[in-house]
């Protein structure tokens, strides 16, 4: 298990920054590093972030703009027809 069983990915910060901020960072980092599904080929686990807001699928090669920490924001899920693959 390890020493970060409770705090998870935020264990890298140790006792610094306060528990509330570490809990918020934990939520963000768990969403950012989770396995995401590609909106084009529907494969899970191949999506990775190139930089802030730029995502790529290693399976089909699709590249798109998304959120900073998640590949598709709430607005892009609502209006999925405006996403066009080149």
FENKA-V938777 format. One record per pair of residues at least 24 apart in sequence whose C-alpha atoms are under 6 Angstrom apart, sorted by sequence separation. I is the first residue (numbers start at 1). J is the second residue. D is the distance in Angstrom with one decimal. If there is no record, write none. Layout:
I_J_D ; I_J_D
//
This chain:
32_69_4.6 ; 32_70_5.7
//
